[in-house]
Amino acid sequence: MDARTIYEDGTYLAHNPTWHEEDSPWKAKQISTMLRKNKMNPRTVCEIGCGAGGILSCLAAEAEPTTQFVGYEISPQAFEICKGKQRQNLHFCLGDLLDEKDASFDVVLAIDVFEHVEDYIGFLRRLKTKGRYKIFHIPLELSVQTVLRSTPILKSRAGLGHLHCFSKETALASLQGAGYEIVDYFYTKSAVERTGPSWKRRLMRIPRKLFFPIHQDMAVRILGGYSLLVLTT
């Protein structure tokens, strides 16, 4: 089965009925931080694999009215959710940005996307031409504790469709290998600031929160629970 099928036939929606829209304000906040940190004020912003459209909706609500936002989504089910969020500076398209030959934007967002793609290096190479800058949010699912337990990685694969797992080092190397220049990056505290109902996740929040200020890389490498936001050209 093609990896795209689960997003197009409703399977992914059945497993994830909210399409993770509850995380959109938090993710939009991380993107806004990256833009401000690098003194960027893009006039056109596109998101590939925009899901339910929540991230773009949050960004568009805070941006100047002249900034245009466009989201591309291959899932008809997610697109139906997106349509209700359209307004003057926010539009959604049912389709694949990579199929748009002449599309080009100031910033292209790929937020928790390429871990779902079978040929992720080919995906990255094709995406590179679609924007002057690209912002990636990448879950860092390779850590000592996830490798030892294995269950979290298998759950991400079965429930979230994550075909590939990354550490900070392999994520950055993948982008560089696909021809990107790294401009800036920082960790996002996904498992610390977005604690779920699981008691195990709430318990892990304590050592993650304590260890991270002492040695960020080591905390992420051992305990996991973080993602990486990367700005590239």
Residue frames as a rotation matrix with the C-alpha (Angstrom) as fourth column:
MET 1
0.574 0.819 0.000 0.00
0.819 -0.574 0.000 0.00
0.000 0.000 -1.000 0.00
ASP 2
-0.144 -0.561 0.816 1.25
0.470 -0.764 -0.442 3.49
0.871 0.319 0.373 -0.86
ALA 3
-0.672 -0.206 -0.712 2.01
0.741 -0.194 -0.643 5.49
-0.005 -0.959 0.283 2.29
ARG 4
-0.944 0.321 0.080 -0.25
-0.307 -0.940 0.147 8.30
0.122 0.114 0.986 1.03
THR 5
-0.484 0.814 -0.321 -3.30
0.163 0.445 0.881 6.05
0.859 0.374 -0.348 0.95
ILE 6
-0.320 0.379 -0.868 -4.06
0.934 0.278 -0.223 6.25
0.157 -0.883 -0.443 4.66
TYR 7
-0.743 0.030 -0.669 -4.37
0.221 -0.932 -0.288 10.04
-0.632 -0.361 0.686 4.41
GLU 8
-0.845 0.380 -0.377 -6.57
-0.524 -0.444 0.727 9.94
0.109 0.811 0.574 1.33
ASP 9
-0.478 0.675 -0.561 -8.98
0.059 0.663 0.747 7.11
0.876 0.324 -0.357 2.23
GLY 10
0.380 0.687 0.619 -9.93
-0.532 -0.386 0.754 8.25
0.757 -0.616 0.219 5.74
THR 11
0.436 -0.254 -0.863 -7.79
0.558 0.829 0.038 5.76
0.706 -0.498 0.504 7.68
TYR 12
-0.651 -0.759 -0.012 -5.64
0.507 -0.423 -0.751 8.44
0.565 -0.495 0.660 9.30
LEU 13
-0.440 0.577 0.688 -8.71
-0.593 -0.762 0.259 10.46
0.674 -0.294 0.677 10.30
ALA 14
0.565 0.676 -0.473 -10.22
-0.126 0.637 0.760 7.36
0.815 -0.370 0.445 11.92
HIS 15
0.151 -0.617 -0.772 -7.11
0.861 0.465 -0.203 6.99
0.485 -0.634 0.602 14.11
ASN 16
-0.742 -0.465 -0.482 -6.72
0.626 -0.738 -0.252 10.75
-0.238 -0.489 0.839 14.70
PRO 17
0.074 0.939 0.335 -10.21
0.996 -0.087 0.024 12.31
0.052 0.332 -0.942 14.58
THR 18
0.708 0.161 -0.688 -9.03
0.320 -0.941 0.109 15.81
-0.630 -0.297 -0.718 15.55
TRP 19
0.655 -0.590 0.473 -6.09
0.577 -0.015 -0.817 15.68
0.489 0.807 0.330 13.11
HIS 20
-0.134 -0.765 -0.630 -4.04
0.991 -0.098 -0.092 17.07
0.009 -0.637 0.771 16.04
GLU 21
0.142 0.247 0.959 -5.72
0.440 -0.883 0.162 20.45
0.887 0.399 -0.234 15.73
GLU 22
0.939 0.243 -0.242 -5.46
0.309 -0.292 0.905 20.92
0.150 -0.925 -0.350 19.49
ASP 23
0.227 -0.943 -0.245 -1.68
0.802 0.038 0.596 21.28
-0.553 -0.332 0.765 19.06
SER 24
0.290 -0.089 0.953 -1.96
0.859 -0.414 -0.300 24.03
0.421 0.906 -0.044 16.43
PRO 25
0.937 0.048 0.346 -1.73
-0.060 -0.954 0.294 27.10
0.344 -0.296 -0.891 18.73
TRP 26
0.664 -0.741 0.100 1.41
-0.005 0.129 0.992 25.69
-0.748 -0.659 0.082 20.36
LYS 27
0.076 -0.649 0.757 3.06
0.891 0.385 0.241 24.92
-0.448 0.656 0.608 17.00
ALA 28
0.569 0.186 0.801 2.11
0.617 -0.741 -0.266 28.32
0.544 0.646 -0.536 15.59
LYS 29
0.973 -0.230 0.011 3.75
-0.165 -0.665 0.728 29.93
-0.160 -0.710 -0.685 18.62
GLN 30
0.298 -0.913 0.277 7.02
0.411 0.385 0.827 28.10
-0.862 -0.133 0.490 17.90
ILE 31
0.094 -0.207 0.974 6.96
0.993 -0.051 -0.107 29.24
0.071 0.977 0.201 14.25
SER 32
0.845 0.266 0.464 6.26
0.254 -0.963 0.090 32.84
0.470 0.041 -0.881 15.26
THR 33
0.778 -0.620 -0.101 9.21
-0.033 -0.201 0.979 32.68
-0.627 -0.758 -0.177 17.66
MET 34
0.017 -0.792 0.610 11.50
0.784 0.390 0.484 31.51
-0.621 0.470 0.627 14.85
LEU 35
0.321 0.168 0.932 10.31
0.836 -0.513 -0.195 34.28
0.445 0.842 -0.305 12.52
ARG 36
0.980 0.055 0.191 10.79
-0.040 -0.887 0.460 36.98
0.194 -0.458 -0.867 15.16
LYS 37
0.595 -0.803 0.034 14.18
0.234 0.214 0.949 35.59
-0.769 -0.557 0.315 16.21
ASN 38
-0.304 -0.723 0.621 15.42
0.811 0.146 0.567 35.92
-0.500 0.676 0.542 12.63
LYS 39
-0.392 0.181 -0.902 13.66
-0.113 -0.983 -0.148 39.25
-0.913 0.044 0.406 11.98
MET 40
-0.949 0.110 0.296 11.56
0.315 0.338 0.887 37.78
-0.003 0.935 -0.355 9.19
ASN 41
-0.319 0.886 -0.337 8.35
-0.269 -0.425 -0.864 39.34
-0.909 -0.185 0.374 7.92
PRO 42
-0.882 -0.099 0.461 7.25
0.356 0.503 0.788 37.14
-0.310 0.859 -0.408 4.99
ARG 43
-0.554 0.708 -0.437 4.53
-0.766 -0.640 -0.066 38.32
-0.327 0.298 0.897 2.62
THR 44
0.348 0.650 -0.675 3.59
-0.786 0.595 0.168 34.83
0.511 0.472 0.718 1.43
VAL 45
-0.557 -0.436 0.707 3.55
-0.772 0.585 -0.248 31.70
-0.306 -0.684 -0.663 3.59
CYS 46
0.217 0.583 -0.783 2.65
-0.746 0.616 0.252 28.20
0.630 0.529 0.569 2.48
GLU 47
-0.230 -0.258 0.938 2.24
-0.809 0.587 -0.037 25.00
-0.541 -0.768 -0.344 4.49
ILE 48
-0.278 0.089 -0.956 2.58
-0.669 0.696 0.259 21.59
0.689 0.712 -0.134 2.88
GLY 49
-0.399 0.243 -0.884 0.56
0.488 0.873 0.019 18.89
0.776 -0.424 -0.467 4.62
CYS 50
-0.686 0.079 0.723 -1.45
-0.417 -0.857 -0.302 21.47
0.596 -0.509 0.621 6.54
GLY 51
-0.870 0.342 -0.355 -3.85
0.488 0.700 -0.521 18.92
0.071 -0.627 -0.776 8.06
ALA 52
0.063 0.972 -0.226 -6.87
0.992 -0.085 -0.089 20.60
-0.106 -0.218 -0.970 9.63
GLY 53
0.097 -0.073 0.993 -5.43
0.584 -0.803 -0.117 24.05
0.806 0.591 -0.035 8.89
GLY 54
0.809 0.342 -0.478 -5.11
0.579 -0.329 0.746 25.11
0.098 -0.880 -0.464 12.50
ILE 55
-0.055 -0.912 -0.405 -1.50
0.833 -0.266 0.485 26.28
-0.550 -0.311 0.775 12.36
LEU 56
-0.708 -0.195 0.679 -2.05
0.627 -0.616 0.477 28.58
0.325 0.763 0.558 9.38
SER 57
0.326 0.907 0.265 -5.29
0.562 -0.412 0.718 29.84
0.760 -0.085 -0.644 10.91
CYS 58
0.641 -0.164 -0.749 -3.44
0.695 -0.289 0.658 30.86
-0.324 -0.943 -0.071 14.08
LEU 59
-0.445 -0.894 -0.054 -0.61
0.750 -0.406 0.522 32.50
-0.489 0.192 0.851 12.13
ALA 60
-0.489 0.319 0.812 -2.98
0.649 -0.488 0.583 34.34
0.582 0.812 0.032 9.79
ALA 61
0.587 0.785 -0.198 -4.99
0.693 -0.360 0.625 35.70
0.419 -0.504 -0.755 12.72
GLU 62
0.515 -0.474 -0.714 -1.87
0.554 -0.452 0.700 37.38
-0.654 -0.756 0.030 14.13
ALA 63
-0.447 -0.784 0.431 -0.31
0.820 -0.166 0.548 38.54
-0.358 0.599 0.716 10.84
GLU 64
-0.620 0.205 -0.757 -0.80
-0.327 -0.945 0.013 41.72
-0.713 0.256 0.653 8.87
PRO 65
0.370 0.904 0.214 -3.82
-0.140 0.282 -0.949 41.49
-0.919 0.321 0.230 6.55
THR 66
0.546 -0.192 -0.815 -1.59
-0.830 -0.255 -0.496 41.82
-0.113 0.948 -0.298 3.49
THR 67
-0.621 -0.759 0.195 0.32
-0.736 0.651 0.189 38.62
-0.270 -0.026 -0.963 4.30
GLN 68
0.321 0.741 -0.590 -1.10
-0.897 0.438 0.062 35.73
0.304 0.509 0.805 2.32
PHE 69
-0.487 -0.382 0.786 -1.26
-0.665 0.745 -0.050 32.19
-0.567 -0.547 -0.617 3.70
VAL 70
0.248 0.510 -0.824 -1.90
-0.888 0.459 0.016 29.07
0.386 0.728 0.567 1.60
GLY 71
-0.223 -0.284 0.933 -2.23
-0.691 0.721 0.054 25.50
-0.688 -0.632 -0.357 2.82
TYR 72
-0.116 0.127 -0.985 -1.93
-0.832 0.529 0.166 22.33
0.543 0.839 0.044 0.73
GLU 73
-0.348 0.085 0.934 -3.41
-0.685 0.656 -0.316 19.04
-0.640 -0.750 -0.170 1.93
ILE 74
-0.792 -0.019 -0.610 -3.80
-0.512 0.565 0.647 15.72
0.332 0.825 -0.458 0.10
SER 75
-0.862 0.492 -0.119 -6.49
0.484 0.732 -0.480 14.35
-0.149 -0.472 -0.869 2.45
PRO 76
-0.461 0.770 0.440 -10.07
0.167 -0.412 0.896 15.14
0.871 0.487 0.062 1.35
GLN 77
0.365 0.622 -0.693 -11.23
0.791 0.185 0.583 14.65
0.490 -0.761 -0.425 4.94
ALA 78
-0.233 -0.530 -0.815 -8.73
0.845 -0.526 0.101 17.16
-0.482 -0.665 0.570 6.35
PHE 79
-0.915 -0.111 0.388 -9.48
0.336 -0.741 0.582 19.57
0.223 0.663 0.715 3.51
GLU 80
0.015 0.994 0.109 -13.15
0.522 -0.101 0.847 19.59
0.853 0.044 -0.521 4.49
ILE 81
0.411 0.048 -0.911 -12.08
0.893 -0.223 0.391 20.75
-0.184 -0.974 -0.134 7.95
CYS 82
-0.614 -0.769 -0.176 -9.77
0.692 -0.632 0.349 23.38
-0.380 0.093 0.920 6.46
LYS 83
-0.488 0.386 0.783 -12.39
0.659 -0.425 0.621 24.97
0.572 0.819 -0.048 4.25
GLY 84
0.562 0.799 -0.212 -14.29
0.720 -0.348 0.600 26.41
0.406 -0.490 -0.772 7.18
LYS 85
0.296 -0.548 -0.783 -11.22
0.685 -0.450 0.573 28.41
-0.666 -0.706 0.242 8.23
GLN 86
-0.341 -0.472 0.813 -10.70
0.925 -0.324 0.200 30.26
0.169 0.820 0.547 4.93
ARG 87
0.559 0.463 -0.688 -10.77
0.503 -0.849 -0.162 34.05
-0.659 -0.256 -0.707 4.96
GLN 88
0.969 -0.038 -0.246 -9.34
-0.203 -0.692 -0.693 36.93
-0.144 0.721 -0.677 2.98
ASN 89
0.264 -0.956 -0.129 -5.68
-0.951 -0.235 -0.200 36.16
0.161 0.175 -0.971 3.69
LEU 90
-0.532 -0.393 0.750 -5.99
-0.582 0.813 0.013 32.40
-0.615 -0.430 -0.661 4.19
HIS 91
0.394 0.619 -0.680 -6.76
-0.917 0.308 -0.251 29.82
0.054 0.723 0.689 1.51
PHE 92
-0.154 -0.377 0.913 -6.53
-0.436 0.855 0.280 26.04
-0.887 -0.355 -0.296 1.26
CYS 93
0.024 0.068 -0.997 -5.95
-0.983 0.181 -0.012 23.71
0.180 0.981 0.071 -1.68
LEU 94
0.634 0.174 0.753 -6.76
-0.317 0.947 0.048 20.02
-0.705 -0.269 0.656 -1.99
GLY 95
0.913 -0.394 -0.109 -3.62
0.027 0.324 -0.946 18.69
0.407 0.860 0.306 -3.60
ASP 96
0.508 -0.829 -0.233 0.14
0.790 0.342 0.508 18.40
-0.342 -0.442 0.829 -3.37
LEU 97
0.718 -0.308 -0.625 2.31
-0.255 -0.951 0.175 21.52
-0.648 0.034 -0.761 -3.40
LEU 98
-0.283 -0.930 0.236 5.04
-0.102 0.274 0.956 19.51
-0.954 0.247 -0.172 -5.12
ASP 99
-0.154 0.311 0.938 2.80
0.889 0.457 -0.006 19.13
-0.430 0.833 -0.347 -8.18
GLU 100
0.868 0.441 -0.228 2.51
0.338 -0.861 -0.380 22.92
-0.364 0.253 -0.897 -8.58
LYS 101
0.320 -0.821 0.473 5.29
0.929 0.174 -0.327 23.74
0.186 0.544 0.818 -11.08
ASP 102
-0.126 -0.370 0.920 5.30
0.380 -0.875 -0.300 27.51
0.916 0.312 0.251 -10.70
ALA 103
0.854 0.512 -0.090 4.48
0.260 -0.270 0.927 27.77
0.451 -0.815 -0.363 -6.99
SER 104
-0.302 -0.947 -0.112 6.94
0.647 -0.117 -0.754 29.81
0.700 -0.300 0.648 -4.94
PHE 105
0.798 0.603 0.008 6.59
0.342 -0.463 0.818 31.46
0.497 -0.650 -0.575 -1.53
ASP 106
0.279 -0.688 0.670 8.67
-0.691 -0.628 -0.358 33.51
0.667 -0.363 -0.651 0.88
VAL 107
-0.600 -0.397 0.694 8.36
-0.782 0.476 -0.404 30.78
-0.170 -0.785 -0.596 3.51
VAL 108
0.099 0.595 -0.798 7.24
-0.489 0.727 0.481 27.17
0.866 0.342 0.363 3.20
LEU 109
-0.146 -0.043 0.988 6.27
-0.973 0.186 -0.135 25.28
-0.178 -0.982 -0.069 6.35
ALA 110
0.028 0.159 -0.987 6.63
-0.291 0.946 0.144 21.50
0.956 0.284 0.073 6.70
ILE 111
-0.276 -0.029 0.961 5.42
-0.940 -0.200 -0.276 20.88
0.200 -0.979 0.028 10.24
ASP 112
-0.320 0.058 0.946 5.71
-0.473 0.855 -0.213 17.25
-0.821 -0.516 -0.246 11.35
VAL 113
0.598 0.590 -0.542 5.54
-0.719 0.097 -0.689 16.10
-0.354 0.802 0.482 7.74
PHE 114
0.199 -0.492 -0.848 8.52
-0.882 0.288 -0.374 14.37
0.428 0.822 -0.377 6.20
GLU 115
-0.717 -0.376 0.587 8.67
-0.621 0.726 -0.295 11.55
-0.315 -0.576 -0.754 8.76
HIS 116
0.173 0.888 0.427 5.44
-0.307 0.460 -0.833 10.37
-0.936 0.013 0.352 7.08
VAL 117
0.658 0.104 -0.746 6.93
-0.734 -0.133 -0.666 10.23
-0.168 0.986 -0.011 3.58
GLU 118
0.894 -0.299 0.333 8.44
0.309 0.951 0.024 7.01
-0.324 0.081 0.943 2.18
ASP 119
0.116 -0.858 0.500 11.06
0.935 -0.076 -0.347 8.77
0.335 0.508 0.793 0.03
TYR 120
0.741 0.280 -0.611 11.69
0.561 -0.757 0.334 11.65
-0.369 -0.590 -0.718 2.38
ILE 121
-0.303 -0.891 -0.339 14.99
0.371 -0.438 0.819 12.68
-0.878 0.122 0.463 0.77
GLY 122
-0.672 0.146 0.726 13.29
0.723 -0.083 0.686 12.92
0.161 0.986 -0.049 -2.64
PHE 123
0.461 0.884 -0.077 10.48
0.860 -0.425 0.282 14.88
0.216 -0.196 -0.956 -0.97
LEU 124
0.414 -0.362 -0.835 12.95
0.461 -0.707 0.536 17.32
-0.785 -0.607 -0.126 0.56
ARG 125
-0.668 -0.727 0.160 14.78
0.478 -0.254 0.841 17.87
-0.570 0.638 0.518 -2.71
ARG 126
-0.377 0.617 0.691 11.54
0.802 -0.156 0.576 18.66
0.463 0.771 -0.436 -4.55
LEU 127
0.589 0.668 -0.455 10.31
0.808 -0.488 0.329 20.93
-0.002 -0.562 -0.827 -1.77
LYS 128
-0.182 -0.800 -0.572 13.47
0.770 -0.478 0.424 23.04
-0.612 -0.363 0.702 -1.78
THR 129
-0.835 -0.194 0.514 12.44
0.525 -0.560 0.641 25.00
0.163 0.805 0.570 -4.88
LYS 130
0.002 0.988 0.153 9.04
0.814 -0.090 0.573 25.99
0.580 0.124 -0.805 -3.46
GLY 131
0.931 0.357 -0.080 10.22
0.335 -0.743 0.579 28.72
0.147 -0.566 -0.811 -1.15
ARG 132
0.339 -0.832 0.440 13.04
-0.369 -0.548 -0.751 31.09
0.865 0.092 -0.493 -0.35
TYR 133
-0.631 -0.449 0.633 13.02
-0.757 0.177 -0.628 29.88
0.170 -0.876 -0.452 3.25
LYS 134
0.086 0.630 -0.772 11.71
-0.115 0.776 0.621 26.63
0.990 0.035 0.139 4.65
ILE 135
-0.353 -0.127 0.927 10.74
-0.925 -0.105 -0.366 25.90
0.143 -0.986 -0.081 8.26
PHE 136
-0.114 0.232 -0.966 10.62
-0.120 0.962 0.245 22.29
0.986 0.144 -0.081 9.42
HIS 137
0.056 0.114 0.992 9.28
-0.998 0.042 0.052 20.90
-0.036 -0.993 0.116 12.68
ILE 138
-0.024 -0.249 -0.968 10.68
-0.431 0.877 -0.215 17.42
0.902 0.412 -0.128 13.24
PRO 139
0.839 0.290 0.461 9.79
-0.539 0.321 0.779 15.07
0.078 -0.902 0.426 16.13
LEU 140
-0.212 -0.968 -0.133 12.96
-0.825 0.251 -0.507 13.61
0.524 0.002 -0.852 17.64
GLU 141
0.719 0.681 0.141 11.80
-0.665 0.614 0.424 10.09
0.202 -0.399 0.894 18.37
LEU 142
0.453 -0.651 -0.609 15.23
0.336 0.758 -0.559 8.46
0.826 0.048 0.562 18.56
SER 143
0.225 -0.414 0.882 16.47
-0.861 -0.508 -0.019 8.56
0.456 -0.756 -0.471 22.14
VAL 144
-0.811 -0.581 -0.060 17.98
-0.468 0.708 -0.528 6.12
0.349 -0.400 -0.847 24.61
GLN 145
-0.642 0.584 0.497 14.69
-0.377 0.324 -0.868 5.52
-0.667 -0.745 0.012 26.36
THR 146
0.383 0.828 -0.411 12.63
-0.810 0.086 -0.580 5.03
-0.445 0.554 0.703 23.18
VAL 147
-0.034 -0.471 -0.882 15.17
-0.772 0.572 -0.276 2.59
0.634 0.672 -0.383 21.72
LEU 148
-0.924 -0.328 0.198 15.30
-0.371 0.643 -0.670 0.61
0.093 -0.693 -0.715 24.96
ARG 149
-0.403 0.856 0.324 11.51
-0.321 0.200 -0.926 0.47
-0.857 -0.477 0.194 25.25
SER 150
-0.975 -0.074 0.210 10.73
0.180 0.297 0.938 0.32
-0.131 0.952 -0.276 21.49
THR 151
-0.245 0.969 0.042 6.99
0.907 0.244 -0.342 0.65
-0.342 -0.046 -0.939 22.21
PRO 152
0.142 0.344 -0.928 6.84
0.089 -0.938 -0.334 4.45
-0.986 -0.035 -0.164 21.67
ILE 153
-0.673 -0.464 -0.576 8.44
-0.518 -0.260 0.815 4.14
-0.527 0.847 -0.066 18.23
LEU 154
-0.909 0.366 0.198 6.09
0.415 0.764 0.494 1.33
0.030 0.531 -0.847 17.21
LYS 155
-0.051 0.929 -0.367 3.06
0.774 -0.196 -0.603 3.28
-0.631 -0.315 -0.708 18.46
SER 156
-0.107 -0.056 -0.993 4.11
-0.318 -0.944 0.088 6.32
-0.942 0.325 0.083 16.43
ARG 157
-0.935 -0.276 -0.222 4.43
-0.302 0.294 0.907 4.15
-0.184 0.915 -0.358 13.36
ALA 158
-0.719 0.688 0.095 1.07
0.694 0.703 0.157 2.41
0.041 0.179 -0.983 13.81
GLY 159
0.110 0.876 -0.469 -1.04
0.877 -0.308 -0.369 5.32
-0.468 -0.370 -0.803 15.06
LEU 160
0.371 -0.037 -0.928 0.65
-0.043 -0.999 0.023 8.40
-0.928 0.031 -0.372 13.60
GLY 161
0.945 0.025 0.326 2.09
0.310 0.239 -0.920 7.00
-0.101 0.971 0.218 10.38
HIS 162
0.554 -0.819 -0.150 5.69
-0.755 -0.570 0.324 7.89
-0.351 -0.066 -0.934 11.24
LEU 163
0.972 -0.189 -0.139 7.81
0.072 0.803 -0.592 5.83
0.224 0.565 0.794 8.84
HIS 164
0.085 -0.994 0.065 11.13
0.441 -0.021 -0.897 7.38
0.893 0.104 0.437 9.91
CYS 165
0.876 0.103 -0.470 12.59
0.480 -0.271 0.835 8.34
-0.042 -0.957 -0.286 13.27
PHE 166
0.339 -0.738 0.583 15.18
0.262 -0.521 -0.812 11.04
0.903 0.428 0.017 13.83
SER 167
0.201 -0.393 -0.897 17.63
0.907 -0.272 0.322 12.42
-0.371 -0.878 0.301 16.34
LYS 168
0.680 -0.009 -0.733 18.78
-0.078 -0.995 -0.061 16.03
-0.729 0.099 -0.677 16.12
GLU 169
-0.293 -0.940 -0.178 21.91
-0.375 -0.058 0.925 14.93
-0.880 0.337 -0.335 14.31
THR 170
-0.651 0.060 0.757 20.19
0.590 0.667 0.454 12.73
-0.478 0.742 -0.470 11.71
ALA 171
0.494 0.870 -0.010 17.45
0.715 -0.412 -0.564 15.32
-0.494 0.272 -0.826 11.12
LEU 172
0.537 -0.361 -0.763 19.95
-0.358 -0.916 0.181 18.08
-0.764 0.176 -0.621 10.37
ALA 173
-0.574 -0.796 0.190 22.12
-0.203 0.363 0.909 15.72
-0.793 0.484 -0.371 8.30
SER 174
-0.196 0.599 0.777 19.08
0.831 0.522 -0.193 14.73
-0.521 0.607 -0.600 6.23
LEU 175
0.801 0.499 -0.331 18.27
0.299 -0.812 -0.501 18.36
-0.519 0.302 -0.800 5.45
GLN 176
0.195 -0.819 -0.539 21.87
-0.596 -0.536 0.598 19.14
-0.779 0.205 -0.593 4.57
GLY 177
-0.611 -0.424 0.668 22.13
0.154 0.764 0.626 16.00
-0.776 0.486 -0.402 2.45
ALA 178
0.167 0.770 0.615 19.08
0.901 0.134 -0.412 17.14
-0.400 0.623 -0.672 0.48
GLY 179
-0.265 -0.422 0.867 20.79
0.828 -0.561 -0.020 20.46
0.495 0.712 0.498 -0.30
TYR 180
0.759 0.611 0.224 19.47
0.394 -0.706 0.589 22.75
0.518 -0.359 -0.776 2.44
GLU 181
-0.475 -0.834 0.281 21.51
0.217 -0.420 -0.881 25.33
0.853 -0.358 0.381 4.28
ILE 182
0.183 0.513 -0.838 20.72
0.943 0.150 0.298 25.47
0.278 -0.845 -0.457 7.99
VAL 183
-0.060 -0.121 0.991 20.08
0.055 -0.992 -0.117 29.05
0.997 0.048 0.066 9.11
ASP 184
-0.533 -0.020 0.846 18.83
-0.804 -0.301 -0.513 28.47
0.265 -0.953 0.144 12.65
TYR 185
-0.032 0.608 -0.793 17.28
0.063 0.793 0.606 25.80
0.997 -0.031 -0.064 14.84
PHE 186
-0.625 -0.160 0.764 16.09
-0.750 -0.151 -0.644 25.21
0.218 -0.976 -0.026 18.37
TYR 187
-0.886 0.325 -0.331 14.44
0.389 0.910 -0.146 22.48
0.254 -0.258 -0.932 20.39
THR 188
-0.247 0.864 0.439 10.72
-0.693 -0.474 0.544 22.69
0.678 -0.170 0.715 21.07
LYS 189
-0.889 -0.163 0.429 9.50
-0.453 0.457 -0.765 21.23
-0.071 -0.874 -0.480 24.36
SER 190
-0.381 0.804 -0.456 6.71
-0.537 0.209 0.817 19.11
0.753 0.556 0.352 22.93
ALA 191
-0.038 0.374 -0.926 6.40
0.451 0.834 0.318 16.55
0.892 -0.406 -0.201 25.74
VAL 192
-0.762 -0.273 -0.587 6.97
0.648 -0.303 -0.699 19.13
0.014 -0.913 0.408 28.48
GLU 193
-0.878 0.394 -0.272 4.59
-0.342 -0.914 -0.218 21.87
-0.334 -0.098 0.937 27.34
ARG 194
-0.146 0.850 -0.506 1.99
-0.894 0.105 0.434 19.57
0.423 0.516 0.745 25.74
THR 195
-0.914 -0.211 0.348 1.54
-0.368 0.794 -0.484 16.87
-0.174 -0.570 -0.803 28.38
GLY 196
-0.376 0.784 -0.493 -1.18
-0.453 0.309 0.836 14.37
0.808 0.538 0.239 27.50
PRO 197
0.498 0.732 0.465 -3.48
-0.772 0.131 0.621 12.26
0.394 -0.669 0.630 29.68
SER 198
0.519 -0.338 -0.785 -1.00
0.220 0.940 -0.259 9.38
0.826 -0.039 0.563 30.05
TRP 199
0.982 -0.176 0.064 0.43
-0.102 -0.210 0.972 9.11
-0.158 -0.962 -0.225 33.58
LYS 200
0.377 -0.894 0.243 3.73
0.839 0.441 0.320 7.91
-0.393 0.084 0.916 32.09
ARG 201
0.072 -0.315 0.946 3.99
0.730 -0.630 -0.265 11.06
0.680 0.710 0.185 30.00
ARG 202
0.781 0.254 0.571 3.19
-0.157 -0.804 0.573 13.25
0.605 -0.537 -0.588 33.00
LEU 203
0.869 -0.493 -0.041 5.81
0.232 0.334 0.913 11.41
-0.437 -0.803 0.405 35.06
MET 204
0.153 -0.846 0.511 8.49
0.985 0.173 -0.009 11.79
-0.081 0.505 0.859 32.37
ARG 205
0.637 0.146 0.757 7.81
0.350 -0.929 -0.116 15.52
0.686 0.339 -0.643 32.29
ILE 206
0.975 -0.220 -0.037 9.67
-0.052 -0.387 0.921 15.93
-0.216 -0.896 -0.388 35.61
PRO 207
0.221 -0.965 0.144 13.14
0.515 0.241 0.823 14.64
-0.828 -0.108 0.550 34.63
ARG 208
0.089 -0.158 0.983 12.84
0.973 -0.196 -0.120 16.20
0.212 0.968 0.136 31.18
LYS 209
0.803 0.309 0.509 12.10
0.235 -0.950 0.206 19.58
0.547 -0.046 -0.836 32.69
LEU 210
0.870 -0.491 -0.043 14.92
-0.083 -0.233 0.969 19.30
-0.486 -0.839 -0.243 35.24
PHE 211
0.194 -0.853 0.484 17.62
0.624 0.488 0.610 17.87
-0.757 0.184 0.627 32.96
PHE 212
0.544 0.107 0.833 17.05
0.827 -0.236 -0.510 20.08
0.142 0.966 -0.217 29.91
PRO 213
0.961 -0.189 0.200 18.46
-0.196 -0.981 0.013 23.36
0.194 -0.052 -0.980 31.36
ILE 214
0.526 -0.806 0.272 21.60
-0.219 0.181 0.959 21.52
-0.822 -0.564 -0.081 32.49
HIS 215
-0.698 -0.714 -0.046 22.52
-0.260 0.192 0.946 19.95
-0.667 0.673 -0.320 29.12
GLN 216
0.123 0.876 -0.466 19.99
-0.813 -0.180 -0.553 20.28
-0.569 0.447 0.690 26.31
ASP 217
-0.040 -0.173 -0.984 21.52
-0.883 0.468 -0.047 17.84
0.468 0.867 -0.172 23.84
MET 218
-0.912 -0.370 -0.175 22.11
-0.245 0.835 -0.492 15.13
0.329 -0.406 -0.853 26.44
ALA 219
-0.574 0.774 0.268 18.61
-0.362 0.055 -0.931 15.49
-0.735 -0.631 0.249 27.89
VAL 220
0.296 0.690 -0.660 17.02
-0.907 -0.015 -0.422 15.10
-0.301 0.723 0.621 24.45
ARG 221
-0.240 -0.506 -0.829 19.35
-0.766 0.623 -0.159 12.25
0.596 0.597 -0.537 23.48
ILE 222
-0.982 -0.181 -0.060 18.60
-0.099 0.754 -0.649 10.25
0.162 -0.631 -0.758 26.63
LEU 223
-0.669 0.743 -0.002 15.02
0.117 0.103 -0.988 11.14
-0.734 -0.661 -0.156 27.61
GLY 224
-0.707 0.423 0.566 13.45
0.649 0.072 0.757 12.19
0.280 0.903 -0.326 24.29
GLY 225
0.066 0.876 -0.477 10.18
0.925 -0.233 -0.300 14.10
-0.374 -0.421 -0.826 24.26
TYR 226
-0.049 -0.152 -0.987 11.46
-0.074 -0.985 0.155 17.07
-0.996 0.080 0.037 22.26
SER 227
0.653 0.196 0.732 11.18
0.713 0.167 -0.681 18.18
-0.256 0.966 -0.031 18.64
LEU 228
-0.449 -0.854 -0.261 13.39
0.590 -0.503 0.632 20.36
-0.671 0.130 0.730 16.45
LEU 229
0.795 0.600 -0.090 12.33
0.360 -0.586 -0.726 23.54
-0.488 0.544 -0.682 14.66
VAL 230
-0.255 -0.945 0.206 14.69
0.649 -0.009 0.761 24.30
-0.717 0.328 0.615 11.79
LEU 231
0.733 0.350 -0.584 14.92
-0.156 -0.748 -0.645 27.35
-0.662 0.564 -0.494 9.52
THR 232
-0.160 -0.773 0.614 16.65
0.586 0.426 0.689 26.68
-0.794 0.470 0.385 6.18
THR 233
0.094 0.166 -0.982 17.21
-0.750 -0.636 -0.180 28.11
-0.654 0.753 0.065 2.75
